[in-house]
């Protein structure tokens, strides 16, 4: 049986991963936009 505490921990880890991925995507997007303007 999974406890509510474990579920919260998993949700937090997923949110952290999504935040990390979105930061990576933003960096790549900005880099691509900078290349276009050169």
PQR file with spaces between the fields and no chain letter, atoms N, CA, C, O and H, PARSE charges and radii, in Angstrom:
ATOM       1  N    UNK     1       0.847   -1.204    0.000 -0.4000 1.5000
ATOM       2  CA   UNK     1       0.000    0.000    0.000 -0.0000 2.0000
ATOM       3  C    UNK     1       0.884    1.257    0.000  0.5500 1.7000
ATOM       4  O    UNK     1       1.850    1.360    0.756 -0.5500 1.4000
ATOM       5  N    UNK     2       0.529    2.187   -0.854 -0.4000 1.5000
ATOM       6  CA   UNK     2       1.279    3.440   -0.958 -0.0000 2.0000
ATOM       7  C    UNK     2       0.661    4.469   -0.022  0.5500 1.7000
ATOM       8  O    UNK     2      -0.557    4.644    0.001 -0.5500 1.4000
ATOM       9  H    UNK     2      -0.256    2.103   -1.469  0.4000 1.0000
ATOM      10  N    UNK     3       1.497    5.142    0.744 -0.4000 1.5000
ATOM      11  CA   UNK     3       1.000    6.158    1.667 -0.0000 2.0000
ATOM      12  C    UNK     3       0.867    7.498    0.958  0.5500 1.7000
ATOM      13  O    UNK     3       1.469    7.723   -0.091 -0.5500 1.4000
ATOM      14  H    UNK     3       2.487    4.999    0.726  0.4000 1.0000
ATOM      15  N    UNK     4       0.073    8.378    1.544 -0.4000 1.5000
ATOM      16  CA   UNK     4      -0.109    9.723    0.990 -0.0000 2.0000
ATOM      17  C    UNK     4       1.230   10.453    0.949  0.5500 1.7000
ATOM      18  O    UNK     4       1.492   11.245    0.044 -0.5500 1.4000
ATOM      19  H    UNK     4      -0.417    8.195    2.396  0.4000 1.0000
ATOM      20  N    UNK     5       2.068   10.176    1.940 -0.4000 1.5000
ATOM      21  CA   UNK     5       3.391   10.810    2.007 -0.0000 2.0000
ATOM      22  C    UNK     5       4.252   10.404    0.810  0.5500 1.7000
ATOM      23  O    UNK     5       4.947   11.233    0.222 -0.5500 1.4000
ATOM      24  H    UNK     5       1.855    9.533    2.675  0.4000 1.0000
ATOM      25  N    UNK     6       4.197    9.116    0.457 -0.4000 1.5000
ATOM      26  CA   UNK     6       4.957    8.630   -0.697 -0.0000 2.0000
ATOM      27  C    UNK     6       4.434    9.258   -1.988  0.5500 1.7000
ATOM      28  O    UNK     6       5.217    9.613   -2.869 -0.5500 1.4000
ATOM      29  H    UNK     6       3.632    8.443    0.934  0.4000 1.0000
ATOM      30  N    UNK     7       3.117    9.393   -2.098 -0.4000 1.5000
ATOM      31  CA   UNK     7       2.512   10.007   -3.282 -0.0000 2.0000
ATOM      32  C    UNK     7       2.973   11.452   -3.411  0.5500 1.7000
ATOM      33  O    UNK     7       3.324   11.896   -4.504 -0.5500 1.4000
ATOM      34  H    UNK     7       2.482    9.105   -1.383  0.4000 1.0000
ATOM      35  N    UNK     8       2.975   12.185   -2.308 -0.4000 1.5000
ATOM      36  CA   UNK     8       3.431   13.579   -2.325 -0.0000 2.0000
ATOM      37  C    UNK     8       4.893   13.657   -2.764  0.5500 1.7000
ATOM      38  O    UNK     8       5.274   14.543   -3.530 -0.5500 1.4000
ATOM      39  H    UNK     8       2.689   11.824   -1.420  0.4000 1.0000
ATOM      40  N    UNK     9       5.705   12.724   -2.273 -0.4000 1.5000
ATOM      41  CA   UNK     9       7.126   12.704   -2.627 -0.0000 2.0000
ATOM      42  C    UNK     9       7.304   12.459   -4.125  0.5500 1.7000
ATOM      43  O    UNK     9       8.124   13.107   -4.775 -0.5500 1.4000
ATOM      44  H    UNK     9       5.396   12.005   -1.651  0.4000 1.0000
ATOM      45  N    UNK    10       6.532   11.523   -4.662 -0.4000 1.5000
ATOM      46  CA   UNK    10       6.601   11.218   -6.096 -0.0000 2.0000
ATOM      47  C    UNK    10       6.162   12.430   -6.911  0.5500 1.7000
ATOM      48  O    UNK    10       6.799   12.776   -7.905 -0.5500 1.4000
ATOM      49  H    UNK    10       5.866   10.997   -4.134  0.4000 1.0000
ATOM      50  N    UNK    11       5.079   13.073   -6.493 -0.4000 1.5000
ATOM      51  CA   UNK    11       4.593   14.262   -7.207 -0.0000 2.0000
ATOM      52  C    UNK    11       5.646   15.361   -7.209  0.5500 1.7000
ATOM      53  O    UNK    11       5.838   16.051   -8.210 -0.5500 1.4000
ATOM      54  H    UNK    11       4.561   12.792   -5.685  0.4000 1.0000
ATOM      55  N    UNK    12       6.324   15.514   -6.077 -0.4000 1.5000
ATOM      56  CA   UNK    12       7.372   16.535   -5.960 -0.0000 2.0000
ATOM      57  C    UNK    12       8.531   16.217   -6.904  0.5500 1.7000
ATOM      58  O    UNK    12       9.063   17.108   -7.566 -0.5500 1.4000
ATOM      59  H    UNK    12       6.167   14.953   -5.264  0.4000 1.0000
ATOM      60  N    UNK    13       8.917   14.949   -6.962 -0.4000 1.5000
ATOM      61  CA   UNK    13      10.012   14.545   -7.860 -0.0000 2.0000
ATOM      62  C    UNK    13       9.636   14.793   -9.315  0.5500 1.7000
ATOM      63  O    UNK    13      10.456   15.264  -10.103 -0.5500 1.4000
ATOM      64  H    UNK    13       8.485   14.224   -6.425  0.4000 1.0000
ATOM      65  N    UNK    14       8.388   14.472   -9.670 -0.4000 1.5000
ATOM      66  CA   UNK    14       7.924   14.698  -11.043 -0.0000 2.0000
ATOM      67  C    UNK    14       7.942   16.188  -11.357  0.5500 1.7000
ATOM      68  O    UNK    14       8.377   16.586  -12.438 -0.5500 1.4000
ATOM      69  H    UNK    14       7.721   14.090   -9.030  0.4000 1.0000
ATOM      70  N    UNK    15       7.480   17.010  -10.433 -0.4000 1.5000
ATOM      71  CA   UNK    15       7.464   18.463  -10.633 -0.0000 2.0000
ATOM      72  C    UNK    15       8.891   18.988  -10.805  0.5500 1.7000
ATOM      73  O    UNK    15       9.141   19.851  -11.646 -0.5500 1.4000
ATOM      74  H    UNK    15       7.127   16.687   -9.555  0.4000 1.0000
ATOM      75  N    UNK    16       9.821   18.466  -10.008 -0.4000 1.5000
ATOM      76  CA   UNK    16      11.230   18.872  -10.123 -0.0000 2.0000
ATOM      77  C    UNK    16      11.783   18.500  -11.495  0.5500 1.7000
ATOM      78  O    UNK    16      12.485   19.289  -12.127 -0.5500 1.4000
ATOM      79  H    UNK    16       9.618   17.765   -9.325  0.4000 1.0000
ATOM      80  N    UNK    17      11.456   17.285  -11.951 -0.4000 1.5000
ATOM      81  CA   UNK    17      11.918   16.836  -13.267 -0.0000 2.0000
ATOM      82  C    UNK    17      11.338   17.706  -14.369  0.5500 1.7000
ATOM      83  O    UNK    17      12.052   18.100  -15.291 -0.5500 1.4000
ATOM      84  H    UNK    17      10.886   16.644  -11.437  0.4000 1.0000
ATOM      85  N    UNK    18      10.036   18.010  -14.278 -0.4000 1.5000
ATOM      86  CA   UNK    18       9.391   18.839  -15.290 -0.0000 2.0000
ATOM      87  C    UNK    18      10.010   20.229  -15.309  0.5500 1.7000
ATOM      88  O    UNK    18      10.211   20.813  -16.374 -0.5500 1.4000
ATOM      89  H    UNK    18       9.457   17.689  -13.529  0.4000 1.0000
ATOM      90  N    UNK    19      10.309   20.753  -14.133 -0.4000 1.5000
ATOM      91  CA   UNK    19      10.948   22.061  -14.048 -0.0000 2.0000
ATOM      92  C    UNK    19      12.316   22.046  -14.697  0.5500 1.7000
ATOM      93  O    UNK    19      12.683   22.973  -15.419 -0.5500 1.4000
ATOM      94  H    UNK    19      10.146   20.279  -13.268  0.4000 1.0000
ATOM      95  N    UNK    20      13.074   20.980  -14.432 -0.4000 1.5000
ATOM      96  CA   UNK    20      14.409   20.841  -15.021 -0.0000 2.0000
ATOM      97  C    UNK    20      14.319   20.739  -16.538  0.5500 1.7000
ATOM      98  O    UNK    20      15.079   21.383  -17.261 -0.5500 1.4000
ATOM      99  H    UNK    20      12.776   20.227  -13.845  0.4000 1.0000
ATOM     100  N    UNK    21      13.376   19.917  -17.014 -0.4000 1.5000
ATOM     101  CA   UNK    21      13.226   19.741  -18.459 -0.0000 2.0000
ATOM     102  C    UNK    21      12.813   21.040  -19.126  0.5500 1.7000
ATOM     103  O    UNK    21      13.321   21.374  -20.197 -0.5500 1.4000
ATOM     104  H    UNK    21      12.759   19.394  -16.427  0.4000 1.0000
ATOM     105  N    UNK    22      11.898   21.775  -18.510 -0.4000 1.5000
ATOM     106  CA   UNK    22      11.451   23.024  -19.131 -0.0000 2.0000
ATOM     107  C    UNK    22      12.587   24.046  -19.169  0.5500 1.7000
ATOM     108  O    UNK    22      12.670   24.843  -20.104 -0.5500 1.4000
ATOM     109  H    UNK    22      11.485   21.503  -17.640  0.4000 1.0000
ATOM     110  N    UNK    23      13.461   24.029  -18.161 -0.4000 1.5000
ATOM     111  CA   UNK    23      14.616   24.935  -18.160 -0.0000 2.0000
ATOM     112  C    UNK    23      15.546   24.567  -19.319  0.5500 1.7000
ATOM     113  O    UNK    23      16.030   25.446  -20.032 -0.5500 1.4000
ATOM     114  H    UNK    23      13.393   23.382  -17.402  0.4000 1.0000
ATOM     115  N    UNK    24      15.794   23.275  -19.505 -0.4000 1.5000
ATOM     116  CA   UNK    24      16.645   22.823  -20.608 -0.0000 2.0000
ATOM     117  C    UNK    24      16.050   23.238  -21.950  0.5500 1.7000
ATOM     118  O    UNK    24      16.764   23.722  -22.828 -0.5500 1.4000
ATOM     119  H    UNK    24      15.402   22.560  -18.926  0.4000 1.0000
ATOM     120  N    UNK    25      14.741   23.046  -22.106 -0.4000 1.5000
ATOM     121  CA   UNK    25      14.074   23.396  -23.361 -0.0000 2.0000
ATOM     122  C    UNK    25      14.149   24.893  -23.617  0.5500 1.7000
ATOM     123  O    UNK    25      14.363   25.322  -24.751 -0.5500 1.4000
ATOM     124  H    UNK    25      14.161   22.653  -21.393  0.4000 1.0000
ATOM     125  N    UNK    26      13.974   25.690  -22.565 -0.4000 1.5000
ATOM     126  CA   UNK    26      14.055   27.147  -22.712 -0.0000 2.0000
ATOM     127  C    UNK    26      15.452   27.565  -23.152  0.5500 1.7000
ATOM     128  O    UNK    26      15.603   28.426  -24.019 -0.5500 1.4000
ATOM     129  H    UNK    26      13.800   25.341  -21.644  0.4000 1.0000
ATOM     130  N    UNK    27      16.480   26.951  -22.549 -0.4000 1.5000
ATOM     131  CA   UNK    27      17.862   27.273  -22.923 -0.0000 2.0000
ATOM     132  C    UNK    27      18.097   26.949  -24.392  0.5500 1.7000
ATOM     133  O    UNK    27      18.707   27.735  -25.117 -0.5500 1.4000
ATOM     134  H    UNK    27      16.357   26.252  -21.845  0.4000 1.0000
ATOM     135  N    UNK    28      17.608   25.781  -24.829 -0.4000 1.5000
ATOM     136  CA   UNK    28      17.795   25.369  -26.219 -0.0000 2.0000
ATOM     137  C    UNK    28      17.046   26.305  -27.155  0.5500 1.7000
ATOM     138  O    UNK    28      17.549   26.654  -28.223 -0.5500 1.4000
ATOM     139  H    UNK    28      17.113   25.142  -24.240  0.4000 1.0000
ATOM     140  N    UNK    29      15.847   26.710  -26.759 -0.4000 1.5000
ATOM     141  CA   UNK    29      15.038   27.616  -27.575 -0.0000 2.0000
ATOM     142  C    UNK    29      15.733   28.966  -27.719  0.5500 1.7000
ATOM     143  O    UNK    29      15.816   29.518  -28.816 -0.5500 1.4000
ATOM     144  H    UNK    29      15.438   26.426  -25.891  0.4000 1.0000
ATOM     145  N    UNK    30      16.227   29.487  -26.609 -0.4000 1.5000
ATOM     146  CA   UNK    30      16.926   30.781  -26.626 -0.0000 2.0000
ATOM     147  C    UNK    30      18.171   30.686  -27.506  0.5500 1.7000
ATOM     148  O    UNK    30      18.444   31.590  -28.295 -0.5500 1.4000
ATOM     149  H    UNK    30      16.159   29.038  -25.717  0.4000 1.0000
ATOM     150  N    UNK    31      18.921   29.601  -27.374 -0.4000 1.5000
ATOM     151  CA   UNK    31      20.125   29.410  -28.190 -0.0000 2.0000
ATOM     152  C    UNK    31      19.765   29.366  -29.672  0.5500 1.7000
ATOM     153  O    UNK    31      20.466   29.955  -30.495 -0.5500 1.4000
ATOM     154  H    UNK    31      18.699   28.867  -26.733  0.4000 1.0000
ATOM     155  N    UNK    32      18.689   28.679  -30.018 -0.4000 1.5000
ATOM     156  CA   UNK    32      18.250   28.582  -31.412 -0.0000 2.0000
ATOM     157  C    UNK    32      17.828   29.952  -31.934  0.5500 1.7000
ATOM     158  O    UNK    32      18.142   30.309  -33.070 -0.5500 1.4000
ATOM     159  H    UNK    32      18.119   28.200  -29.350  0.4000 1.0000
ATOM     160  N    UNK    33      17.118   30.719  -31.109 -0.4000 1.5000
ATOM     161  CA   UNK    33      16.680   32.058  -31.513 -0.0000 2.0000
ATOM     162  C    UNK    33      17.882   32.977  -31.730  0.5500 1.7000
ATOM     163  O    UNK    33      17.894   33.784  -32.659 -0.5500 1.4000
ATOM     164  H    UNK    33      16.863   30.429  -30.187  0.4000 1.0000
ATOM     165  N    UNK    34      18.886   32.850  -30.871 -0.4000 1.5000
ATOM     166  CA   UNK    34      20.091   33.675  -31.006 -0.0000 2.0000
ATOM     167  C    UNK    34      20.819   33.351  -32.310  0.5500 1.7000
ATOM     168  O    UNK    34      21.342   34.247  -32.972 -0.5500 1.4000
ATOM     169  H    UNK    34      18.876   32.194  -30.116  0.4000 1.0000
ATOM     170  N    UNK    35      20.850   32.075  -32.676 -0.4000 1.5000
ATOM     171  CA   UNK    35      21.499   31.680  -33.932 -0.0000 2.0000
ATOM     172  C    UNK    35      20.765   32.284  -35.127  0.5500 1.7000
ATOM     173  O    UNK    35      21.394   32.701  -36.100 -0.5500 1.4000
ATOM     174  H    UNK    35      20.425   31.347  -32.138  0.4000 1.0000
ATOM     175  N    UNK    36      19.437   32.331  -35.055 -0.4000 1.5000
ATOM     176  CA   UNK    36      18.638   32.888  -36.159 -0.0000 2.0000
ATOM     177  C    UNK    36      18.933   34.369  -36.368  0.5500 1.7000
ATOM     178  O    UNK    36      18.953   34.845  -37.504 -0.5500 1.4000
ATOM     179  H    UNK    36      18.926   31.992  -34.265  0.4000 1.0000
ATOM     180  N    UNK    37      19.161   35.096  -35.284 -0.4000 1.5000
ATOM     181  CA   UNK    37      19.341   36.547  -35.393 -0.0000 2.0000
ATOM     182  C    UNK    37      20.742   36.927  -35.861  0.5500 1.7000
ATOM     183  O    UNK    37      20.966   38.068  -36.264 -0.5500 1.4000
ATOM     184  H    UNK    37      19.145   34.710  -34.362  0.4000 1.0000
ATOM     185  N    UNK    38      21.685   35.992  -35.816 -0.4000 1.5000
ATOM     186  CA   UNK    38      23.066   36.307  -36.223 -0.0000 2.0000
ATOM     187  C    UNK    38      23.217   36.343  -37.737  0.5500 1.7000
ATOM     188  O    UNK    38      24.312   36.592  -38.242 -0.5500 1.4000
ATOM     189  H    UNK    38      21.502   35.065  -35.489  0.4000 1.0000
